[in-house]
Amino acid sequence: MLHYLIRRLGIGLLTLLLITFLVYGLVRHMPGTPLTADPSMMDPSKQITPEEIVRLEKLYGFDKPWYQAYFVWLNNVVRFDLGKSISQNNASVSKLIADRIPATMLLSISSLVLTYLFSIPIGLWSTVKSGSKAERTVSSILYMLYSLPSFVAALFLQILFAVKLGWLPLFGMTGDDFESLSMMGKAWDIFLHAAMPIACFTYGSLAYYSRFIRANMQEVVRQDYIRTARAKGVSPTNIVVHHAFRNTLIPLVTLIGLTLPSLLSGAVILEQIFTWPGMGRLYFEAIGRRDYDTIMGLTLIFSVLTLLGQLLADVLYAVVDPRVTYH
């Protein structure tokens, strides 16, 4: 296992270098620079002279070819320096990301917990009630939910619960009177603001995982040992929970490591829609402002999480099934 982990880490490192190299090249070829992409530049009174732009480009290294600039950035990353954000008054990119991580983790972890909390019972119930009218209805609803884009669902939820009914806040993470609230009041305020984003993060994964569990269970319940258990008079509940479901854990567990990166990637659009102050919104804003260091810092984090998620899935596969060994 140790040799396998070392080999996978080496491959992951090479993959990470390739990803960041290509993304840096794409970013540097976008029209505009951090010096010219600022909307305030449209105001003639705030425009800087071409001579000043040349001076600033030399100061920030924008005059260098992108591949040379990449290795300058990589050298800084090796020294644990993600650079400075030009669009944020030269604030540290590491601090900007660190400040946004809790907001994104609140949505991602809540969504992950809710997904597994509800998808497993729904998947098991669908197996037991397979072929019934209720099961077909639930499967159809889950299929429609999985087909519905999250950003479309976000707009519908905002119109219904915020505009029409007025039950939930339209956007943001906290209300205007957040600082004056008690501890419980602050928690409730954050919960109300997070309800719609979490719902949008969760429903697609819930539909997919429920159908995934049902599909795997349908395959397992056809095995000989399940028929033997039925012949011995084992109750249907025990057959499903203790015999069949245990053997579907292998493919289910492998998905755990792949879930978090997908949640983070979906945060880019949803956080922008709900004005949620997380990493996804920071990514969206950085792209609009051509903030190279911030874009690359977030790209690095998302790439590392994706590669670690894949490695975690492989390790969990071996943990759940002792027959699986890596060399």
N, C-alpha and C positions, 0 to 999 in steps of 0.2 A: 504493500500500500504506500509506503514511504517513497519508493522509487516512482510510483505512478503519480503521486502528488507533486514530486519535484519536476517530473516531465510535463505535467499539465500546467504547472506554474510557469515553466519556461515557455511553453507554447502560448500561454495566456499573455505573457509579457511581450512576445513578438507580435501577437495579435493586437495588443494595446498600442504598440508603437505604430503599427500600420494604420489603425483606426485614427489615431490622433494626427498622423502625418497627412492622411487624405482629407480629414475634416479641416485641418488648418489651411491646406491648399484651397479648399472650397470656400472657406470663410474669407480668406484674403482676396479671392477673386470676385466677391460680391461687389456690386456697384457702391461707391462711396467708401469713406473711412470714418473712424470715430470723430475726426475733426470736421467732417462735412455732412454727416448723417443727422446731426442734431436739428430738430425742427426749429429751434430758435434762430438757426442760421438764415431762415426765410426772412427774418426781420433785417432790413438793410442796416439799421443802427447797430446790430450785434454781429454783423459779418466781419470776419478778419481778412486782412489783406493776403494776397497770394504769397508775398514774401514771408509773412508770419506763418502761413500754412507750411511752407517749405521748411522753415526753422523748426516748427513743432514736429513735422514728420521725421526730421533728422534726430530730434531729441528723443522721440518715442520709438525710433527704429523702423518707421513705416517706409523709409526710403530704400530699405534692403530688400532683395528678392525674398519671396515668401519662404523658400526652402532654407535660406540662411536664418531668417527670423524664427523659423520653427525650431531649429537647433538651439537658438538662444533661449526660447521658451522652455525647451526640454531640459536644458542645463539648469534653469531656475527651478523646474519641477523636481529634479533630482535633489536639489537643496531644500525641498519642501516650501518653495515659494511659488504660489500660483499667479503672482503678478499683481498689478494695480488696475482698478477699474477707472478708465478715463471719464466715463459718463457719470460716475458716482464720486466725483471730486477726488480721484486717485485713492479711493478707499481700498483696503486690502480685499482681494477677491476671496481669500480664505475666510475672512470675517463675514463678508456678505453672504457667502454660502452657508456658513455656520448659523447665521441669524435666521436663515430661511428653512433650514432642515427640520426644526420642530413642527412647523406648520404643515409641511408635506408629509412627515411621518405620522402626524395625527390622522390625516386622511387615509394614508396607505395602510397603516397597521389596523385601524378601525375597519377598513374595507376587507382586509385579509381575514380578520377574526370573524366578521359577520359572514363572509363567504363560506368558510368552513363550518361555521356554526349552523348554517341553514342548508347548505348544499348536501351534506352527508345525510341528514334525516330525509330530505326530499328525494335524494337518489335511492335510499333504502326503501322508502315508502313506494316509490314508483316501481321498484322491482317486485315488491309484494303484491301490488295492485296492477301489475302489468296486464294490459288488454282491457281494463275496465274503462268505463266512460269517464270517471274522475281522473284517472291516470292520463288518458288521452287529452283531456282538457288542460291539465297542468303541463303536459309536454308541449302542447301547442302554444301555451302562454310563454313558456320558457324559450321556445324557439323564436317567437316574435320578439321577446326581450333581447335575445342574443343578436338578432338582426338589426335592432334599433341602434343607430350611432349615439354615443354618449353625449355629444355636443347638441344633438337634436333633443334628446331627453332633457338636457339641462335647460334649454330654452322653454320647453313645455312646463317643466317644474317651476321655473321662475314666473311664468305667466299665471299658472294655476295657484300656487301656494303663496307667492309674494304679491302679485299684482291683483288677482281676482279675490282671493280669500284673505290675504293679509296676515297669514298665520306665521310666515317665516320671513326673515330679512332677505332682501334681494341680493346683496353682495357683501363682501368684506368678511373679516374674521371676528370682529368685535363691534359693538355699538358705540355711539358717541359718548354715552355715559358710563363706559366700561370701568374707568378708574374709580368712580364713586360707588361701585357696587361692592357687596360683601363677597367673601370667597365663594360661597355657594351661588351667589348671583352671577359672578364672573364665569363660573363653570357652566351655568345654565345658558348664559349669553353665547358662549363659544359653541355649546351644543346646538343651539338654534341656528347659528350661522353655518355650522358644519353639516347640518342634516341633509340639505340638498346635494352638496358636493359628495358626501359619503354615499348617498343613494346612487348617484351617477357612477361613482367608482365601483360600486358593488354589484349592481343588477346584471351587468354583462358577464362578470366572472361567476356569479351565482348560477346563472342560466347554463353556462358552459360546464361548470363543475358538476352540477346536478345531472346533466345529460351524460357527462363523462363517467360518473359513478354508475349510473343506470346501465350504460352500454357495457361496462366491464363486469357488472354484476350479472347481466344477462348471459354473458359468456361463461362465467364461473358456475352459475346454477345448472348448467348443462353437463358439468363434469360428473364422472362416475361416483366419486366420493359423496357428492351431494345426493345422488339418487340412493346411495347406500344409507345415508343418514335418514332420508325420508322413509326408507323401508324399515328402519329400526324404530320408527315412531317419534323421531325428534320433532319438536314443535317448529312450525314455519319461522317463528321469530328467532329461535336459537339457530336455525339453519342459516338464516340471512345474516344475523349479527355475528355469531361466533364462528361459523364455518366459512361462509361465502365472502363476507366483507373483509375478513382478515387476509384473504388471498388477493384482494383488490388493492391492498395498501401499497404495493410496490409501484404501480404506475401512478397512483395518487400522490404518494410521497415525493416522487421525482418532480412533480409539478410545483411543489412548494418553492424550490429554489429558483424557478423560472417566473414566479408570480410577481415578486417585488419589482424587478426591472420594468415589467409591462405596466405596472401601476404608476411608476415614476414617469414613464414616457407619456402615459395618458394625462399626466398632471399638467403638461405644457398647455394644452387647450382648455381643459376644465378650470384650471386655476386662473386663466385669463378671463374666462367667461364669468366666474364668480368673484373676480378681483381678490383671489385668495393669495396672501403674501407668502407663497412657498417657492421652492426651487423652480418649478415649472414656469411660473410667471416671471421669475428673474431671467430664465432662459429666453422667454419670448421677448422681454424688454431688451435684453442684451443683443439679440439678433437685430432688432429694429434700430438700435443705436450703433451697430457694428462694433460692439465692445469686445474686441478680440480675446483679451485675457479672461473675461468672465465667461464667454462662450466656451473657450477651451477648458476652463476649470470645471464647468458643469459637464461638458462632454467627457472629460476624464473620469469624473465621479460616476456618471451613468454607465460608462463602458466598464469600469471596474466592478460595479454592482452586477452587471449582466454576466461578466465572466465568472465572478465568484458565485453567482446564482447557479450557473451551469455546473461548476465544480461541486457545489453543495448538493445539487440533484444527484450527481454520480455517487458522492459519498453516502448520501442517504439511501440510495438504491442498494449499496452493499450492506448497510446497517440493517435494513429491513429484511433482505434476503441473504442469509449467510452463505448460500451457495455461490454468490457472486464474489469473485476475487479479482483484484487488479494487480498487475505485475509491472 
